[in-house]
Amino acid sequence: MGTSVPNWKNEIQGATRPSEVKEYTLSPEELAQIIGKPIPASHTKPIKFRSKPKGKE
């Protein structure tokens, strides 16, 4: 059973291709500024999804 989409035409129109992944390496100075610092209050934890549905196993 799939997940229903309320209006599939809107889903198709709003679809865009994914943006490029930008990779970079931090310099030793940049790493020294980050390591050991407290996590900023603006940081939010990522959403976790259950890997297995609840129920009979």
N, CA, C, O and CB atoms as a CASP TS submission, in Angstrom:
PFRMAT TS
TARGET T0000
AUTHOR 0000-0000-0000
METHOD Language model
MODEL 1
PARENT N/A
ATOM      1  N   MET     1       0.843  -1.170   0.000  1.00  0.00           N
ATOM      2  CA  MET     1       0.000   0.000   0.000  1.00  0.00           C
ATOM      3  C   MET     1       0.889   1.234   0.000  1.00  0.00           C
ATOM      4  O   MET     1       1.802   1.345   0.818  1.00  0.00           O
ATOM      5  CB  MET     1      -0.959  -0.002   1.212  1.00  0.00           C
ATOM      6  N   GLY     2       0.628   2.146  -0.902  1.00  0.00           N
ATOM      7  CA  GLY     2       1.435   3.351  -1.000  1.00  0.00           C
ATOM      8  C   GLY     2       0.818   4.505  -0.234  1.00  0.00           C
ATOM      9  O   GLY     2      -0.292   4.402   0.288  1.00  0.00           O
ATOM     10  N   THR     3       1.534   5.579  -0.176  1.00  0.00           N
ATOM     11  CA  THR     3       1.043   6.788   0.476  1.00  0.00           C
ATOM     12  C   THR     3       0.328   7.628  -0.563  1.00  0.00           C
ATOM     13  O   THR     3       0.865   7.887  -1.640  1.00  0.00           O
ATOM     14  CB  THR     3       2.201   7.588   1.144  1.00  0.00           C
ATOM     15  N   SER     4      -0.880   8.052  -0.239  1.00  0.00           N
ATOM     16  CA  SER     4      -1.638   8.843  -1.209  1.00  0.00           C
ATOM     17  C   SER     4      -1.126  10.277  -1.244  1.00  0.00           C
ATOM     18  O   SER     4      -0.671  10.815  -0.235  1.00  0.00           O
ATOM     19  CB  SER     4      -3.139   8.821  -0.871  1.00  0.00           C
ATOM     20  N   VAL     5      -1.208  10.883  -2.421  1.00  0.00           N
ATOM     21  CA  VAL     5      -0.818  12.277  -2.608  1.00  0.00           C
ATOM     22  C   VAL     5      -2.111  13.047  -2.850  1.00  0.00           C
ATOM     23  O   VAL     5      -2.844  12.720  -3.783  1.00  0.00           O
ATOM     24  CB  VAL     5       0.214  12.457  -3.809  1.00  0.00           C
ATOM     25  N   PRO     6      -2.417  14.069  -2.034  1.00  0.00           N
ATOM     26  CA  PRO     6      -3.686  14.781  -2.179  1.00  0.00           C
ATOM     27  C   PRO     6      -3.938  15.305  -3.591  1.00  0.00           C
ATOM     28  O   PRO     6      -5.045  15.162  -4.110  1.00  0.00           O
ATOM     29  CB  PRO     6      -3.728  15.926  -1.215  1.00  0.00           C
ATOM     30  N   ASN     7      -2.940  15.903  -4.211  1.00  0.00           N
ATOM     31  CA  ASN     7      -3.108  16.407  -5.566  1.00  0.00           C
ATOM     32  C   ASN     7      -1.808  16.126  -6.314  1.00  0.00           C
ATOM     33  O   ASN     7      -0.852  16.896  -6.213  1.00  0.00           O
ATOM     34  CB  ASN     7      -3.465  17.945  -5.576  1.00  0.00           C
ATOM     35  N   TRP     8      -1.772  15.044  -7.051  1.00  0.00           N
ATOM     36  CA  TRP     8      -0.531  14.613  -7.704  1.00  0.00           C
ATOM     37  C   TRP     8      -0.055  15.595  -8.762  1.00  0.00           C
ATOM     38  O   TRP     8       1.138  15.630  -9.064  1.00  0.00           O
ATOM     39  CB  TRP     8      -0.721  13.254  -8.333  1.00  0.00           C
ATOM     40  N   LYS     9      -0.951  16.394  -9.337  1.00  0.00           N
ATOM     41  CA  LYS     9      -0.533  17.376 -10.342  1.00  0.00           C
ATOM     42  C   LYS     9       0.375  18.431  -9.711  1.00  0.00           C
ATOM     43  O   LYS     9       1.338  18.874 -10.336  1.00  0.00           O
ATOM     44  CB  LYS     9      -1.766  18.050 -10.991  1.00  0.00           C
ATOM     45  N   ASN    10       0.074  18.832  -8.478  1.00  0.00           N
ATOM     46  CA  ASN    10       0.932  19.796  -7.782  1.00  0.00           C
ATOM     47  C   ASN    10       2.300  19.182  -7.493  1.00  0.00           C
ATOM     48  O   ASN    10       3.317  19.873  -7.551  1.00  0.00           O
ATOM     49  CB  ASN    10       0.269  20.265  -6.467  1.00  0.00           C
ATOM     50  N   GLU    11       2.327  17.907  -7.189  1.00  0.00           N
ATOM     51  CA  GLU    11       3.587  17.234  -6.904  1.00  0.00           C
ATOM     52  C   GLU    11       4.482  17.208  -8.143  1.00  0.00           C
ATOM     53  O   GLU    11       5.692  17.407  -8.038  1.00  0.00           O
ATOM     54  CB  GLU    11       3.329  15.808  -6.405  1.00  0.00           C
ATOM     55  N   ILE    12       3.897  16.966  -9.302  1.00  0.00           N
ATOM     56  CA  ILE    12       4.667  16.901 -10.547  1.00  0.00           C
ATOM     57  C   ILE    12       5.171  18.295 -10.931  1.00  0.00           C
ATOM     58  O   ILE    12       6.322  18.440 -11.344  1.00  0.00           O
ATOM     59  CB  ILE    12       3.805  16.304 -11.691  1.00  0.00           C
ATOM     60  N   GLN    13       4.331  19.308 -10.802  1.00  0.00           N
ATOM     61  CA  GLN    13       4.716  20.665 -11.176  1.00  0.00           C
ATOM     62  C   GLN    13       5.817  21.207 -10.271  1.00  0.00           C
ATOM     63  O   GLN    13       6.694  21.936 -10.734  1.00  0.00           O
ATOM     64  CB  GLN    13       3.505  21.586 -11.130  1.00  0.00           C
ATOM     65  N   GLY    14       5.780  20.862  -8.997  1.00  0.00           N
ATOM     66  CA  GLY    14       6.751  21.386  -8.049  1.00  0.00           C
ATOM     67  C   GLY    14       8.059  20.624  -8.038  1.00  0.00           C
ATOM     68  O   GLY    14       9.003  21.017  -7.352  1.00  0.00           O
ATOM     69  N   ALA    15       8.125  19.529  -8.796  1.00  0.00           N
ATOM     70  CA  ALA    15       9.337  18.709  -8.781  1.00  0.00           C
ATOM     71  C   ALA    15      10.478  19.424  -9.490  1.00  0.00           C
ATOM     72  O   ALA    15      10.329  19.896 -10.617  1.00  0.00           O
ATOM     73  CB  ALA    15       9.077  17.346  -9.439  1.00  0.00           C
ATOM     74  N   THR    16      11.593  19.494  -8.828  1.00  0.00           N
ATOM     75  CA  THR    16      12.794  20.055  -9.434  1.00  0.00           C
ATOM     76  C   THR    16      13.914  19.054  -9.242  1.00  0.00           C
ATOM     77  O   THR    16      13.833  18.173  -8.386  1.00  0.00           O
ATOM     78  CB  THR    16      13.161  21.443  -8.817  1.00  0.00           C
ATOM     79  N   ARG    17      14.941  19.190 -10.028  1.00  0.00           N
ATOM     80  CA  ARG    17      16.052  18.273  -9.871  1.00  0.00           C
ATOM     81  C   ARG    17      16.847  18.661  -8.625  1.00  0.00           C
ATOM     82  O   ARG    17      16.883  19.834  -8.253  1.00  0.00           O
ATOM     83  CB  ARG    17      16.955  18.277 -11.131  1.00  0.00           C
ATOM     84  N   PRO    18      17.471  17.701  -7.992  1.00  0.00           N
ATOM     85  CA  PRO    18      18.219  17.999  -6.771  1.00  0.00           C
ATOM     86  C   PRO    18      19.412  18.910  -7.046  1.00  0.00           C
ATOM     87  O   PRO    18      19.990  18.895  -8.132  1.00  0.00           O
ATOM     88  CB  PRO    18      18.696  16.707  -6.120  1.00  0.00           C
ATOM     89  N   SER    19      19.760  19.694  -6.048  1.00  0.00           N
ATOM     90  CA  SER    19      20.902  20.587  -6.206  1.00  0.00           C
ATOM     91  C   SER    19      22.197  19.789  -6.096  1.00  0.00           C
ATOM     92  O   SER    19      22.203  18.646  -5.637  1.00  0.00           O
ATOM     93  CB  SER    19      20.866  21.718  -5.149  1.00  0.00           C
ATOM     94  N   GLU    20      23.280  20.403  -6.521  1.00  0.00           N
ATOM     95  CA  GLU    20      24.579  19.731  -6.499  1.00  0.00           C
ATOM     96  C   GLU    20      25.097  19.603  -5.067  1.00  0.00           C
ATOM     97  O   GLU    20      24.815  20.451  -4.220  1.00  0.00           O
ATOM     98  CB  GLU    20      25.598  20.496  -7.366  1.00  0.00           C
ATOM     99  N   VAL    21      25.839  18.559  -4.810  1.00  0.00           N
ATOM    100  CA  VAL    21      26.468  18.365  -3.513  1.00  0.00           C
ATOM    101  C   VAL    21      27.828  19.039  -3.551  1.00  0.00           C
ATOM    102  O   VAL    21      28.644  18.771  -4.433  1.00  0.00           O
ATOM    103  CB  VAL    21      26.595  16.848  -3.156  1.00  0.00           C
ATOM    104  N   LYS    22      28.061  19.913  -2.589  1.00  0.00           N
ATOM    105  CA  LYS    22      29.331  20.621  -2.534  1.00  0.00           C
ATOM    106  C   LYS    22      30.185  20.010  -1.434  1.00  0.00           C
ATOM    107  O   LYS    22      29.779  19.966  -0.273  1.00  0.00           O
ATOM    108  CB  LYS    22      29.117  22.142  -2.293  1.00  0.00           C
ATOM    109  N   GLU    23      31.354  19.544  -1.800  1.00  0.00           N
ATOM    110  CA  GLU    23      32.275  18.959  -0.840  1.00  0.00           C
ATOM    111  C   GLU    23      33.422  19.921  -0.586  1.00  0.00           C
ATOM    112  O   GLU    23      33.898  20.599  -1.497  1.00  0.00           O
ATOM    113  CB  GLU    23      32.802  17.602  -1.340  1.00  0.00           C
ATOM    114  N   TYR    24      33.857  19.970   0.664  1.00  0.00           N
ATOM    115  CA  TYR    24      34.992  20.823   0.986  1.00  0.00           C
ATOM    116  C   TYR    24      35.711  20.247   2.187  1.00  0.00           C
ATOM    117  O   TYR    24      35.160  19.421   2.914  1.00  0.00           O
ATOM    118  CB  TYR    24      34.544  22.277   1.259  1.00  0.00           C
ATOM    119  N   THR    25      36.924  20.675   2.390  1.00  0.00           N
ATOM    120  CA  THR    25      37.742  20.232   3.515  1.00  0.00           C
ATOM    121  C   THR    25      38.088  21.440   4.361  1.00  0.00           C
ATOM    122  O   THR    25      38.517  22.477   3.856  1.00  0.00           O
ATOM    123  CB  THR    25      39.031  19.504   3.031  1.00  0.00           C
ATOM    124  N   LEU    26      37.890  21.280   5.669  1.00  0.00           N
ATOM    125  CA  LEU    26      38.223  22.372   6.574  1.00  0.00           C
ATOM    126  C   LEU    26      39.721  22.394   6.829  1.00  0.00           C
ATOM    127  O   LEU    26      40.365  21.351   6.931  1.00  0.00           O
ATOM    128  CB  LEU    26      37.451  22.240   7.899  1.00  0.00           C
ATOM    129  N   SER    27      40.255  23.589   6.928  1.00  0.00           N
ATOM    130  CA  SER    27      41.673  23.730   7.238  1.00  0.00           C
ATOM    131  C   SER    27      41.893  23.415   8.724  1.00  0.00           C
ATOM    132  O   SER    27      40.933  23.432   9.495  1.00  0.00           O
ATOM    133  CB  SER    27      42.179  25.167   6.889  1.00  0.00           C
ATOM    134  N   PRO    28      43.114  23.133   9.139  1.00  0.00           N
ATOM    135  CA  PRO    28      43.374  22.872  10.561  1.00  0.00           C
ATOM    136  C   PRO    28      42.926  24.030  11.462  1.00  0.00           C
ATOM    137  O   PRO    28      42.488  23.797  12.588  1.00  0.00           O
ATOM    138  CB  PRO    28      44.860  22.604  10.774  1.00  0.00           C
ATOM    139  N   GLU    29      43.031  25.265  10.984  1.00  0.00           N
ATOM    140  CA  GLU    29      42.600  26.418  11.768  1.00  0.00           C
ATOM    141  C   GLU    29      41.082  26.426  11.949  1.00  0.00           C
ATOM    142  O   GLU    29      40.580  26.725  13.032  1.00  0.00           O
ATOM    143  CB  GLU    29      43.059  27.716  11.098  1.00  0.00           C
ATOM    144  N   GLU    30      40.354  26.095  10.874  1.00  0.00           N
ATOM    145  CA  GLU    30      38.895  26.047  10.955  1.00  0.00           C
ATOM    146  C   GLU    30      38.443  24.924  11.880  1.00  0.00           C
ATOM    147  O   GLU    30      37.496  25.099  12.647  1.00  0.00           O
ATOM    148  CB  GLU    30      38.284  25.863   9.559  1.00  0.00           C
ATOM    149  N   LEU    31      39.110  23.773  11.815  1.00  0.00           N
ATOM    150  CA  LEU    31      38.777  22.662  12.704  1.00  0.00           C
ATOM    151  C   LEU    31      39.021  23.033  14.166  1.00  0.00           C
ATOM    152  O   LEU    31      38.225  22.682  15.036  1.00  0.00           O
ATOM    153  CB  LEU    31      39.594  21.422  12.332  1.00  0.00           C
ATOM    154  N   ALA    32      40.103  23.730  14.435  1.00  0.00           N
ATOM    155  CA  ALA    32      40.431  24.129  15.806  1.00  0.00           C
ATOM    156  C   ALA    32      39.355  25.057  16.370  1.00  0.00           C
ATOM    157  O   ALA    32      39.095  25.037  17.574  1.00  0.00           O
ATOM    158  CB  ALA    32      41.811  24.821  15.852  1.00  0.00           C
ATOM    159  N   GLN    33      38.729  25.867  15.523  1.00  0.00           N
ATOM    160  CA  GLN    33      37.673  26.770  15.980  1.00  0.00           C
ATOM    161  C   GLN    33      36.403  26.012  16.342  1.00  0.00           C
ATOM    162  O   GLN    33      35.643  26.459  17.202  1.00  0.00           O
ATOM    163  CB  GLN    33      37.368  27.809  14.908  1.00  0.00           C
ATOM    164  N   ILE    34      36.162  24.876  15.703  1.00  0.00           N
ATOM    165  CA  ILE    34      34.922  24.122  15.898  1.00  0.00           C
ATOM    166  C   ILE    34      35.040  23.107  17.034  1.00  0.00           C
ATOM    167  O   ILE    34      34.136  23.009  17.864  1.00  0.00           O
ATOM    168  CB  ILE    34      34.537  23.408  14.610  1.00  0.00           C
ATOM    169  N   ILE    35      36.119  22.365  17.083  1.00  0.00           N
ATOM    170  CA  ILE    35      36.275  21.268  18.032  1.00  0.00           C
ATOM    171  C   ILE    35      36.285  21.800  19.463  1.00  0.00           C
ATOM    172  O   ILE    35      36.990  22.758  19.783  1.00  0.00           O
ATOM    173  CB  ILE    35      37.567  20.481  17.743  1.00  0.00           C
ATOM    174  N   GLY    36      35.488  21.159  20.313  1.00  0.00           N
ATOM    175  CA  GLY    36      35.446  21.519  21.723  1.00  0.00           C
ATOM    176  C   GLY    36      34.482  22.638  22.067  1.00  0.00           C
ATOM    177  O   GLY    36      34.332  22.975  23.241  1.00  0.00           O
ATOM    178  N   LYS    37      33.833  23.217  21.087  1.00  0.00           N
ATOM    179  CA  LYS    37      32.884  24.306  21.341  1.00  0.00           C
ATOM    180  C   LYS    37      31.507  23.703  21.643  1.00  0.00           C
ATOM    181  O   LYS    37      31.191  22.616  21.160  1.00  0.00           O
ATOM    182  CB  LYS    37      32.808  25.286  20.114  1.00  0.00           C
ATOM    183  N   PRO    38      30.683  24.403  22.441  1.00  0.00           N
ATOM    184  CA  PRO    38      29.328  23.909  22.700  1.00  0.00           C
ATOM    185  C   PRO    38      28.471  23.985  21.438  1.00  0.00           C
ATOM    186  O   PRO    38      28.724  24.795  20.546  1.00  0.00           O
ATOM    187  CB  PRO    38      28.669  24.713  23.836  1.00  0.00           C
ATOM    188  N   ILE    39      27.453  23.128  21.381  1.00  0.00           N
ATOM    189  CA  ILE    39      26.545  23.120  20.237  1.00  0.00           C
ATOM    190  C   ILE    39      25.657  24.363  20.315  1.00  0.00           C
ATOM    191  O   ILE    39      25.089  24.638  21.372  1.00  0.00           O
ATOM    192  CB  ILE    39      25.681  21.809  20.206  1.00  0.00           C
ATOM    193  N   PRO    40      25.523  25.114  19.232  1.00  0.00           N
ATOM    194  CA  PRO    40      24.700  26.320  19.272  1.00  0.00           C
ATOM    195  C   PRO    40      23.231  26.000  19.555  1.00  0.00           C
ATOM    196  O   PRO    40      22.749  24.925  19.199  1.00  0.00           O
ATOM    197  CB  PRO    40      24.819  27.077  17.955  1.00  0.00           C
ATOM    198  N   ALA    41      22.526  26.927  20.192  1.00  0.00           N
ATOM    199  CA  ALA    41      21.117  26.740  20.540  1.00  0.00           C
ATOM    200  C   ALA    41      20.248  26.606  19.298  1.00  0.00           C
ATOM    201  O   ALA    41      19.175  26.005  19.360  1.00  0.00           O
ATOM    202  CB  ALA    41      20.625  27.901  21.395  1.00  0.00           C
ATOM    203  N   SER    42      20.687  27.150  18.186  1.00  0.00           N
ATOM    204  CA  SER    42      19.898  27.087  16.952  1.00  0.00           C
ATOM    205  C   SER    42      19.936  25.701  16.308  1.00  0.00           C
ATOM    206  O   SER    42      19.156  25.426  15.396  1.00  0.00           O
ATOM    207  CB  SER    42      20.401  28.123  15.961  1.00  0.00           C
ATOM    208  N   HIS    43      20.833  24.824  16.769  1.00  0.00           N
ATOM    209  CA  HIS    43      20.959  23.481  16.194  1.00  0.00           C
ATOM    210  C   HIS    43      19.774  22.621  16.611  1.00  0.00           C
ATOM    211  O   HIS    43      19.396  22.611  17.783  1.00  0.00           O
ATOM    212  CB  HIS    43      22.286  22.816  16.634  1.00  0.00           C
ATOM    213  N   THR    44      19.194  21.908  15.673  1.00  0.00           N
ATOM    214  CA  THR    44      18.107  20.983  15.977  1.00  0.00           C
ATOM    215  C   THR    44      18.542  19.580  15.610  1.00  0.00           C
ATOM    216  O   THR    44      19.285  19.375  14.650  1.00  0.00           O
ATOM    217  CB  THR    44      16.808  21.372  15.226  1.00  0.00           C
ATOM    218  N   LYS    45      18.070  18.617  16.385  1.00  0.00           N
ATOM    219  CA  LYS    45      18.405  17.224  16.111  1.00  0.00           C
ATOM    220  C   LYS    45      17.657  16.770  14.858  1.00  0.00           C
ATOM    221  O   LYS    45      16.529  17.203  14.622  1.00  0.00           O
ATOM    222  CB  LYS    45      18.056  16.315  17.328  1.00  0.00           C
ATOM    223  N   PRO    46      18.274  15.900  14.053  1.00  0.00           N
ATOM    224  CA  PRO    46      17.566  15.399  12.868  1.00  0.00           C
ATOM    225  C   PRO    46      16.420  14.487  13.275  1.00  0.00           C
ATOM    226  O   PRO    46      16.445  13.873  14.342  1.00  0.00           O
ATOM    227  CB  PRO    46      18.532  14.648  11.934  1.00  0.00           C
ATOM    228  N   ILE    47      15.428  14.409  12.421  1.00  0.00           N
ATOM    229  CA  ILE    47      14.286  13.532  12.671  1.00  0.00           C
ATOM    230  C   ILE    47      14.733  12.098  12.487  1.00  0.00           C
ATOM    231  O   ILE    47      15.411  11.772  11.512  1.00  0.00           O
ATOM    232  CB  ILE    47      13.092  13.867  11.730  1.00  0.00           C
ATOM    233  N   LYS    48      14.356  11.238  13.422  1.00  0.00           N
ATOM    234  CA  LYS    48      14.707   9.820  13.316  1.00  0.00           C
ATOM    235  C   LYS    48      13.481   9.038  12.873  1.00  0.00           C
ATOM    236  O   LYS    48      12.374   9.260  13.365  1.00  0.00           O
ATOM    237  CB  LYS    48      15.250   9.271  14.669  1.00  0.00           C
ATOM    238  N   PHE    49      13.689   8.138  11.955  1.00  0.00           N
ATOM    239  CA  PHE    49      12.621   7.286  11.469  1.00  0.00           C
ATOM    240  C   PHE    49      12.846   5.874  11.975  1.00  0.00           C
ATOM    241  O   PHE    49      13.981   5.417  12.106  1.00  0.00           O
ATOM    242  CB  PHE    49      12.543   7.314   9.930  1.00  0.00           C
ATOM    243  N   ARG    50      11.756   5.199  12.254  1.00  0.00           N
ATOM    244  CA  ARG    50      11.861   3.802  12.668  1.00  0.00           C
ATOM    245  C   ARG    50      12.244   2.973  11.459  1.00  0.00           C
ATOM    246  O   ARG    50      11.677   3.148  10.380  1.00  0.00           O
ATOM    247  CB  ARG    50      10.530   3.289  13.297  1.00  0.00           C
ATOM    248  N   SER    51      13.206   2.067  11.630  1.00  0.00           N
ATOM    249  CA  SER    51      13.619   1.236  10.510  1.00  0.00           C
ATOM    250  C   SER    51      12.674   0.047  10.324  1.00  0.00           C
ATOM    251  O   SER    51      12.560  -0.491   9.223  1.00  0.00           O
ATOM    252  CB  SER    51      15.051   0.746  10.719  1.00  0.00           C
ATOM    253  N   LYS    52      12.000  -0.358  11.397  1.00  0.00           N
ATOM    254  CA  LYS    52      11.064  -1.470  11.303  1.00  0.00           C
ATOM    255  C   LYS    52       9.718  -1.005  11.850  1.00  0.00           C
ATOM    256  O   LYS    52       9.669  -0.332  12.879  1.00  0.00           O
ATOM    257  CB  LYS    52      11.588  -2.726  12.079  1.00  0.00           C
ATOM    258  N   PRO    53       8.631  -1.355  11.173  1.00  0.00           N
ATOM    259  CA  PRO    53       7.321  -0.960  11.685  1.00  0.00           C
ATOM    260  C   PRO    53       6.977  -1.722  12.961  1.00  0.00           C
ATOM    261  O   PRO    53       7.415  -2.854  13.166  1.00  0.00           O
ATOM    262  CB  PRO    53       6.243  -1.195  10.625  1.00  0.00           C
ATOM    263  N   LYS    54       6.191  -1.082  13.803  1.00  0.00           N
ATOM    264  CA  LYS    54       5.739  -1.760  15.024  1.00  0.00           C
ATOM    265  C   LYS    54       4.777  -2.861  14.637  1.00  0.00           C
ATOM    266  O   LYS    54       4.080  -2.762  13.627  1.00  0.00           O
ATOM    267  CB  LYS    54       5.065  -0.764  16.016  1.00  0.00           C
ATOM    268  N   GLY    55       4.739  -3.902  15.433  1.00  0.00           N
ATOM    269  CA  GLY    55       3.807  -4.987  15.165  1.00  0.00           C
ATOM    270  C   GLY    55       4.487  -6.327  15.305  1.00  0.00           C
ATOM    271  O   GLY    55       5.473  -6.471  16.029  1.00  0.00           O
ATOM    272  N   LYS    56       3.952  -7.299  14.610  1.00  0.00           N
ATOM    273  CA  LYS    56       4.516  -8.652  14.674  1.00  0.00           C
ATOM    274  C   LYS    56       5.886  -8.688  14.030  1.00  0.00           C
ATOM    275  O   LYS    56       6.120  -8.074  12.989  1.00  0.00           O
ATOM    276  CB  LYS    56       3.586  -9.663  13.992  1.00  0.00           C
ATOM    277  N   GLU    57       6.763  -9.399  14.649  1.00  0.00           N
ATOM    278  CA  GLU    57       8.131  -9.504  14.102  1.00  0.00           C
ATOM    279  C   GLU    57       8.453 -10.907  13.690  1.00  0.00           C
ATOM    280  O   GLU    57       9.556 -11.172  13.211  1.00  0.00           O
ATOM    281  CB  GLU    57       9.157  -9.030  15.114  1.00  0.00           C
TER
END
